[in-house]
């Protein structure tokens, strides 16, 4: 019975999350906001920390999200990894600043390379994030976002201070 209730809760959270994404997209199309966010590339040896969102064709991505008012970018990076992956991190350097101008929004994303200070502990019953874990670099999930794969390739190539499209 407990498994059935957990499944129903997870299904309801997934429906709610996707409804919120749909509504947010409609608002963005109407208002064309400018947003700022962070993503964090968290390597650990030959592994990479990824989070899985409840919705989307490519749900696995780097942890990250929007910044709060008056929040420094490095503080937002630490907060987002802690919230989405349950993993404390030390912010290293900025890989780059990226832009995305699709879906009615002007979006700027600062990507930081961070060192993990503990294991991933995915949230339970979270509206947005279903899972978080370290994957071997050679065995990433098939449905990782293209932006995540590009950031990883840049990092592995030794890039720093990149500016470009997401």
C-alpha positions, 0 to 999 in steps of 0.5 A: 500500500505504501508503494502505491501511495508513493507512486501516486504522489510521484505521479501527482508531482510530475503532473504539477511540475509539467503544468507549471512549466507550461504556464511559465512558458506562456508567461514568458512568451507574453512578457519576454523577461531577462533572466540570470541563472547558474549551472554547476559542473561538479566533477569527481575523479572520472565522474560527473554530478547530474540531476534529473528533472521531472519533465522534458525529453532530456531530463538529465542536466547539470544542477543549477537554476535562477538566482535570488534577488541580491544573491551573488553568483557563487552563493547561488551556485552553492545553494542550487547544488545543495537544493537539487543534489544535496551535495555541498560544493566549493566553487572553483572557477567560472567556466563561462557565461552563456546566453539563450534567447529562445522560448520568449526569454533572454536567459544568461547562465553562468557556469561554475566548476565546483568541487564536491564536499560530500556525496549526492543526496537527491531530494525526496518528494521534490516538485522539480528534481527526481534524482541526483547522482554521480555518473562515470564520464564514459557512462552518462545517461542517454537523455542528457541535455546537449548544453550539459554535454557541450559544457563538459567537453569545454571543461575537458578541453581546458576552457575558461572564460567562455562566452557564447550560446548555451 
